Amino acid sequence: MKLNVKFTQVPVVDYIKKYCDPERFMEYCQECSHYKANYSCPPFDFDALAMLRQYQTMYLLAAKVTPNPEEVALLSAAEEKYVYAKNLLHGVRNQLDQKLLKMEAKYTGRAFFAGSCILCEECKKAYYEPCLYPAQVRQSLEAFGFDMGRTAKELLDVEMVWSQDYLPEYFTLVCGLASNAKIPDFPNDFITI
C-alpha cells in the first residue's frame, strides 16, 4: 500500500457556504443501506449544521490510499477484491479515526471520520438498540451534506476515482476536525500514518 496525505484548513462558515448542499446529498444518503441503520449516518436527532457552526476552522485531510499492485494481481473474484479493499481501508481508517479523536480531545473540537462508522460489523441502530461505542462514533462530512468530490479536488488537490470492481486505482478518504483552536501541528500529527 502507498499512502499520500494532504492537509488544508478553511473557515467553517466558508466551507458550509461553498461545499455544503444537504438537500442534494441527503438523496444519496437515503439510497444507502446505512441510512437510518448506522449511528454515524442520517437522519440525526440534532441540527448538524448548527453544531458545526459552533466552530471557526475546519481542518481537512485527504488520505490517498493506493493498493499494492502485486497483491491486487493475485485477486480475481469480486468477493476477494471486496474483502481486500475493506481490510485495506479499515486499516487506514482505524489509524485516522484514533488520531482524530486524540486531536478532538486535545483541541476541544469535533472529529469527522471518512465514511460510515466501522466499529461494529452490524450497527445496533438497525435494531433500535443503543450504540455500543457512543463515545467513539463520529459522523462524516458527507453525512452533514458536504460534497466530498469537490472538497477533495478543490481544497486538497486530490481527484476522487471510482471503479465497478471494488478496486479503483486508488481510494480517497476525506476527514476533518472542526475546532476553535489554532492547530499549528495539525499535519505533523498525521505524518506517521
N, C-alpha and C positions, 0 to 999 in steps of 0.2 A: 504494500500500500504506500502511496505517496500522499502527503498531506501538505497543502498550502493554506495559510491562514492570512486573511486580510482584515483590517480594522478601520473603523471610522467613527465619528460621533456627529450628531445632529441635534439641534434643539427639538424637544418633543413637540412643541406647537407646530414647527415647520414639518416635521415628519408626519404628523397627523394630517396636516393640510395638503401635503403633496403626494402622500403614498397610501392613505387610508381610504378605502371605499367599502365600508361594511355591507352595504346592500348587495353589491356585486359578489363579494367573496363569501357571504353567507349562503348564497345559492350553491356555490361549490361545496361548502361545508355540509349543507343539507343532503347532498348526494353521497356523502362519505358514510361508511359503516360506523364511524366513531361518533357521528352526530347523535347527541342525546345518550350516548353509550360510553363516554370516556370523560372523566372528571377534568381533563385539560381542554376539552372541546366544548363548543357552544351547544345549546344555549347556556348562558351563565345566569346566576341569580344576583348579579351585580352589574353596574354600569361600567363596562370595560374601559371606555374612553375617559370617563370621569376619573377612574382610578389612575389611569396613565397620566392624566393632566396634572396630577399632584407632583410630578417630577419635571425637572428642567431639561435634562440631557438624556438622549438615548445613545448608548454606546453599542455599536453594532459590530458583529463579527461574522465573516463568511469563511467556512472551512470547506475547501475544495478537496474532496476525497477521491483519489484515483486508484481503482483496483489494480492489483498486481497482475500484469498480463500473463505471466506464467501460470498463476493459479486459475485465472479465467479460462485459459486454453484447456484446462482439464475438465471444465464444466460443460455438459451437453444438454441435460434435461432442464426444463423450465423450473422444476422444483429445486434442483441443485443451485441454479442461479439465484432463485429467490432466497434460499437459506443463506447462501454466501453473502448476498447483498445485505440481508437483515443482520447477520452477525457482524459484518464489517461496519455498518452504520451504527449499530447499537454499541459497539466498542468505542467508537469515536464519541457518540452521544453521551455515554456514561462519563467519560472524562470531561467533556464540555459542561455537562449539567452540574457535576460536582464543583467544578471551578466557578461556575456562575453562582451557585448557591453560597460558596465561600465569599465571593465578592459582594453578593447581595447583603450578607450579614455585616461585612466589613464597612460597606459604604451606605448602609441603610437604604437600599434600593429595591428594585423588583426585577428578578431574572425572567427572561423569556427564552424558552427552550426551542430547539429546531424540531417542529412537528409535534405529534401527539405524545402523551405520556407513555413510557416504555417500562415502568416499574413492575407492572403485573402482566402476565400473559393475557389475561382477560380482566377487564375493568369491572369493578363491583357496581359501578353506576348503571350498567345494563340490567342489573338485577335489583335496583333500588336499594342497594346496601351501602353502608358508609365506606368511604375510601380507607384503604389500609395504610396509606402513607400521606396524609393530608399536609404534613409539614414539608414534603418534598415535591408535591405536584405543582407544576407551573404551566401556564398556557404558552402557546407560541404566538408570535406576532401575527401570523396569518389567521389565527383563531379570533383575533381582535379586528380583522378586516384589512390587514396590510397586504400590499402587493409585493410578494417576495421576489418575483421575477424582476420588477423594476428596482426594488431595493438592492438586490444583488448586482444588477448591471450598472445602474446609475450611481449608486453610492459606494459600492465595493469593487467595481470593475471586474465582476465575475459573471459570465453568461451561464444561466442555467440550461442544462441539456436534458433531454428526455429519451426514453427508449421503450420499446414494446416488450423487450425480453428480460426486464429487471436489471440489466447491466448496461447503463449508458457509458460513454467514455469516462465520465466522472460524475460524482454526486456533489451537490452543493447544500450544505447545512447552514442556514442563517439563524442566528440567535442574538440576544442582546441583553443589556442591563439598563434599566431606567433608573436615574439617580439624580439627586440634587447636589451631590458631592462632585468636586473636581477629582478626576481619577487619572493622574499623570502616568501611572504604571499599568494602565489597562492592557495594552498589548503585551507587555512583558510578562504578565501573569499567565498568558496562554501560550507562550513560545514552546513550552515543554510538552505540548500535546503530541 
